[in-house]
Protein backbone atom coordinates (compact mmCIF):
# COMPACT_ATOMS: atom_id res chain seq x y z
CA UNK A 1 0.00 0.00 0.00
CA UNK A 2 1.58 3.29 -1.06
CA UNK A 3 1.52 5.88 1.70
CA UNK A 4 2.18 8.68 -0.80
CA UNK A 5 0.95 9.19 -4.34
CA UNK A 6 3.34 11.24 -6.47
CA UNK A 7 1.93 12.51 -9.74
CA UNK A 8 3.89 14.38 -12.37
CA UNK A 9 2.09 16.08 -15.22
CA UNK A 10 4.69 15.05 -17.78
CA UNK A 11 7.47 12.46 -17.96
CA UNK A 12 9.85 15.39 -18.49
CA UNK A 13 9.30 16.21 -14.79
CA UNK A 14 10.68 12.86 -13.59
CA UNK A 15 14.22 14.08 -12.88
CA UNK A 16 12.89 17.21 -11.14
CA UNK A 17 10.92 15.06 -8.67
CA UNK A 18 13.71 12.54 -7.95
CA UNK A 19 14.75 14.38 -4.73
CA UNK A 20 11.25 13.68 -3.39
CA UNK A 21 11.54 9.94 -3.96
CA UNK A 22 15.05 9.95 -2.45
CA UNK A 23 13.70 11.48 0.78
CA UNK A 24 10.82 9.01 0.94
CA UNK A 25 13.19 6.09 0.26
CA UNK A 26 15.57 7.28 3.00
CA UNK A 27 12.70 7.42 5.49
CA UNK A 28 11.17 4.08 4.46
CA UNK A 29 7.93 5.57 3.13
CA UNK A 30 6.17 3.69 0.34
CA UNK A 31 4.91 5.57 -2.69
CA UNK A 32 3.54 5.30 -6.20
CA UNK A 33 5.36 7.59 -8.67
CA UNK A 34 3.49 8.04 -11.94
CA UNK A 35 2.52 10.40 -14.77
CA UNK A 36 -0.99 11.78 -14.97
CA UNK A 37 -2.16 15.04 -16.46
CA UNK A 38 -5.03 17.18 -15.21
CA UNK A 39 -5.81 18.14 -18.81
CA UNK A 40 -4.72 15.24 -21.01
CA UNK A 41 -5.75 12.35 -18.74
CA UNK A 42 -8.35 13.64 -16.26
CA UNK A 43 -10.03 10.23 -16.01
CA UNK A 44 -6.70 8.57 -15.20
CA UNK A 45 -6.01 11.18 -12.51
CA UNK A 46 -9.45 10.62 -10.99
CA UNK A 47 -9.06 6.84 -11.06
CA UNK A 48 -5.58 6.97 -9.51
CA UNK A 49 -6.75 9.21 -6.67
CA UNK A 50 -9.76 7.01 -5.94
CA UNK A 51 -7.74 3.78 -6.04
CA UNK A 52 -4.86 5.11 -3.95
CA UNK A 53 -7.23 6.57 -1.38
CA UNK A 54 -9.04 3.21 -1.05
CA UNK A 55 -5.64 1.54 -0.61
CA UNK A 56 -4.76 3.85 2.30
CA UNK A 57 -2.66 6.54 0.63
CA UNK A 58 -2.21 9.34 3.15
CA UNK A 59 -0.70 12.21 1.13
CA UNK A 60 -0.60 13.24 -2.51
CA UNK A 61 2.29 15.14 -4.08
CA UNK A 62 1.62 16.70 -7.47
CA UNK A 63 4.13 18.41 -9.72
CA UNK A 64 3.29 20.30 -12.86
CA UNK A 65 4.41 23.29 -14.85
CA UNK A 66 2.75 26.12 -16.73
CA UNK A 67 -1.00 25.98 -15.94
CA UNK A 68 -0.15 23.49 -13.16
CA UNK A 69 -3.69 22.32 -12.50
CA UNK A 70 -2.72 18.82 -11.40
CA UNK A 71 -2.54 19.54 -7.66
CA UNK A 72 -5.88 21.34 -7.74
CA UNK A 73 -7.50 18.55 -9.73
CA UNK A 74 -6.32 16.05 -7.13
CA UNK A 75 -7.43 18.30 -4.24
CA UNK A 76 -10.90 18.37 -5.82
CA UNK A 77 -11.07 14.54 -5.56
CA UNK A 78 -9.77 13.91 -2.04
CA UNK A 79 -9.82 15.13 1.53
CA UNK A 80 -6.24 13.87 2.00
CA UNK A 81 -3.46 16.48 2.10
CA UNK A 82 -2.17 17.55 -1.30
CA UNK A 83 1.28 19.07 -1.72
CA UNK A 84 1.99 20.96 -4.93
CA UNK A 85 5.43 21.28 -6.49
CA UNK A 86 5.46 23.98 -9.17
CA UNK A 87 7.79 23.14 -12.04
CA UNK A 88 9.64 25.58 -14.28
CA UNK A 89 8.41 24.74 -17.77
CA UNK A 90 7.94 28.02 -19.61
CA UNK A 91 9.61 31.33 -20.32
CA UNK A 92 7.88 32.69 -17.23
CA UNK A 93 10.46 30.93 -15.06
CA UNK A 94 7.96 28.91 -13.05
CA UNK A 95 5.96 31.93 -11.85
CA UNK A 96 2.95 30.69 -13.83
CA UNK A 97 3.10 27.27 -12.16
CA UNK A 98 3.71 28.79 -8.72
CA UNK A 99 0.69 31.05 -8.95
CA UNK A 100 -1.51 28.32 -10.40
CA UNK A 101 -0.54 25.99 -7.54
CA UNK A 102 -1.05 28.42 -4.65
CA UNK A 103 -4.28 30.03 -5.91
CA UNK A 104 -6.82 27.39 -4.91
CA UNK A 105 -10.45 28.17 -4.09
CA UNK A 106 -11.55 28.08 -0.44
CA UNK A 107 -12.02 24.54 0.82
CA UNK A 108 -9.63 22.95 -1.71
CA UNK A 109 -6.20 23.84 -0.35
CA UNK A 110 -2.90 22.72 -1.80
CA UNK A 111 0.18 23.05 0.39
CA UNK A 112 2.69 24.55 -2.00
CA UNK A 113 6.45 24.20 -1.72
CA UNK A 114 9.29 25.82 -3.68
CA UNK A 115 9.92 25.37 -7.37
CA UNK A 116 11.63 22.37 -8.91
CA UNK A 117 14.13 20.12 -7.08
CA UNK A 118 14.21 22.15 -3.86
CA UNK A 119 10.43 21.96 -3.69
CA UNK A 120 10.47 18.25 -4.53
CA UNK A 121 12.82 17.54 -1.64
CA UNK A 122 10.68 19.55 0.80
CA UNK A 123 7.52 17.89 -0.51
CA UNK A 124 9.01 14.56 0.57
CA UNK A 125 9.90 15.92 4.01
CA UNK A 126 6.49 17.56 4.40
CA UNK A 127 4.67 14.35 3.43
CA UNK A 128 6.79 12.49 5.99
CA UNK A 129 5.84 14.98 8.71
CA UNK A 130 2.15 14.51 7.92
CA UNK A 131 2.45 10.73 8.04
CA UNK A 132 4.51 10.92 11.24
CA UNK A 133 1.53 12.44 13.07
CA UNK A 134 0.24 8.87 13.46
CA UNK A 135 3.52 6.99 13.17
CA UNK A 136 5.87 7.34 16.17
CA UNK A 137 8.65 5.30 14.50
CA UNK A 138 8.67 7.63 11.51
CA UNK A 139 8.64 10.62 13.86
CA UNK A 140 11.81 9.23 15.47
CA UNK A 141 13.45 8.85 12.04
CA UNK A 142 12.55 12.46 11.23
CA UNK A 143 14.00 13.65 14.54
CA UNK A 144 17.21 11.71 13.83
CA UNK A 145 17.44 13.26 10.36
CA UNK A 146 17.07 16.74 11.87
CA UNK A 147 19.88 15.98 14.33
CA UNK A 148 22.09 14.93 11.42
CA UNK A 149 21.29 18.19 9.58
CA UNK A 150 22.39 20.07 12.71
CA UNK A 151 25.57 18.02 13.00
CA UNK A 152 26.41 18.65 9.32
CA UNK A 153 26.15 22.43 9.80
CA UNK A 154 28.28 22.31 12.95
CA UNK A 155 30.93 20.18 11.18
CA UNK A 156 30.96 22.56 8.21
CA UNK A 157 31.33 25.57 10.51
CA UNK A 158 34.15 23.99 12.44
CA UNK A 159 35.90 22.98 9.22
CA UNK A 160 35.62 26.50 7.81
CA UNK A 161 36.90 28.03 11.04
CA UNK A 162 39.82 25.61 11.07
CA UNK A 163 40.76 26.39 7.45
CA UNK A 164 40.47 30.13 8.04
CA UNK A 165 42.63 29.93 11.19
CA UNK A 166 45.30 27.91 9.38
CA UNK A 167 45.37 30.40 6.53
CA UNK A 168 46.28 33.39 8.71
TORLUMMAR-643926 format. One line per 3 residues: for each residue x, y, z of C-alpha. Coordinates in Angstrom, 2 decimals. Layout:
X/Y/Z | ...
END
This chain:
0.00/0.00/0.00 | 1.58/3.29/-1.06 | 1.52/5.88/1.70
2.18/8.68/-0.80 | 0.95/9.19/-4.34 | 3.34/11.24/-6.47
1.93/12.51/-9.74 | 3.89/14.38/-12.37 | 2.09/16.08/-15.22
4.69/15.05/-17.78 | 7.47/12.46/-17.96 | 9.85/15.39/-18.49
9.30/16.21/-14.79 | 10.68/12.86/-13.59 | 14.22/14.08/-12.88
12.89/17.21/-11.14 | 10.92/15.06/-8.67 | 13.71/12.54/-7.95
14.75/14.38/-4.73 | 11.25/13.68/-3.39 | 11.54/9.94/-3.96
15.05/9.95/-2.45 | 13.70/11.48/0.78 | 10.82/9.01/0.94
13.19/6.09/0.26 | 15.57/7.28/3.00 | 12.70/7.42/5.49
11.17/4.08/4.46 | 7.93/5.57/3.13 | 6.17/3.69/0.34
4.91/5.57/-2.69 | 3.54/5.30/-6.20 | 5.36/7.59/-8.67
3.49/8.04/-11.94 | 2.52/10.40/-14.77 | -0.99/11.78/-14.97
-2.16/15.04/-16.46 | -5.03/17.18/-15.21 | -5.81/18.14/-18.81
-4.72/15.24/-21.01 | -5.75/12.35/-18.74 | -8.35/13.64/-16.26
-10.03/10.23/-16.01 | -6.70/8.57/-15.20 | -6.01/11.18/-12.51
-9.45/10.62/-10.99 | -9.06/6.84/-11.06 | -5.58/6.97/-9.51
-6.75/9.21/-6.67 | -9.76/7.01/-5.94 | -7.74/3.78/-6.04
-4.86/5.11/-3.95 | -7.23/6.57/-1.38 | -9.04/3.21/-1.05
-5.64/1.54/-0.61 | -4.76/3.85/2.30 | -2.66/6.54/0.63
-2.21/9.34/3.15 | -0.70/12.21/1.13 | -0.60/13.24/-2.51
2.29/15.14/-4.08 | 1.62/16.70/-7.47 | 4.13/18.41/-9.72
3.29/20.30/-12.86 | 4.41/23.29/-14.85 | 2.75/26.12/-16.73
-1.00/25.98/-15.94 | -0.15/23.49/-13.16 | -3.69/22.32/-12.50
-2.72/18.82/-11.40 | -2.54/19.54/-7.66 | -5.88/21.34/-7.74
-7.50/18.55/-9.73 | -6.32/16.05/-7.13 | -7.43/18.30/-4.24
-10.90/18.37/-5.82 | -11.07/14.54/-5.56 | -9.77/13.91/-2.04
-9.82/15.13/1.53 | -6.24/13.87/2.00 | -3.46/16.48/2.10
-2.17/17.55/-1.30 | 1.28/19.07/-1.72 | 1.99/20.96/-4.93
5.43/21.28/-6.49 | 5.46/23.98/-9.17 | 7.79/23.14/-12.04
9.64/25.58/-14.28 | 8.41/24.74/-17.77 | 7.94/28.02/-19.61
9.61/31.33/-20.32 | 7.88/32.69/-17.23 | 10.46/30.93/-15.06
7.96/28.91/-13.05 | 5.96/31.93/-11.85 | 2.95/30.69/-13.83
3.10/27.27/-12.16 | 3.71/28.79/-8.72 | 0.69/31.05/-8.95
-1.51/28.32/-10.40 | -0.54/25.99/-7.54 | -1.05/28.42/-4.65
-4.28/30.03/-5.91 | -6.82/27.39/-4.91 | -10.45/28.17/-4.09
-11.55/28.08/-0.44 | -12.02/24.54/0.82 | -9.63/22.95/-1.71
-6.20/23.84/-0.35 | -2.90/22.72/-1.80 | 0.18/23.05/0.39
2.69/24.55/-2.00 | 6.45/24.20/-1.72 | 9.29/25.82/-3.68
9.92/25.37/-7.37 | 11.63/22.37/-8.91 | 14.13/20.12/-7.08
14.21/22.15/-3.86 | 10.43/21.96/-3.69 | 10.47/18.25/-4.53
12.82/17.54/-1.64 | 10.68/19.55/0.80 | 7.52/17.89/-0.51
9.01/14.56/0.57 | 9.90/15.92/4.01 | 6.49/17.56/4.40
4.67/14.35/3.43 | 6.79/12.49/5.99 | 5.84/14.98/8.71
2.15/14.51/7.92 | 2.45/10.73/8.04 | 4.51/10.92/11.24
1.53/12.44/13.07 | 0.24/8.87/13.46 | 3.52/6.99/13.17
5.87/7.34/16.17 | 8.65/5.30/14.50 | 8.67/7.63/11.51
8.64/10.62/13.86 | 11.81/9.23/15.47 | 13.45/8.85/12.04
12.55/12.46/11.23 | 14.00/13.65/14.54 | 17.21/11.71/13.83
17.44/13.26/10.36 | 17.07/16.74/11.87 | 19.88/15.98/14.33
22.09/14.93/11.42 | 21.29/18.19/9.58 | 22.39/20.07/12.71
25.57/18.02/13.00 | 26.41/18.65/9.32 | 26.15/22.43/9.80
28.28/22.31/12.95 | 30.93/20.18/11.18 | 30.96/22.56/8.21
31.33/25.57/10.51 | 34.15/23.99/12.44 | 35.90/22.98/9.22
35.62/26.50/7.81 | 36.90/28.03/11.04 | 39.82/25.61/11.07
40.76/26.39/7.45 | 40.47/30.13/8.04 | 42.63/29.93/11.19
45.30/27.91/9.38 | 45.37/30.40/6.53 | 46.28/33.39/8.71
END
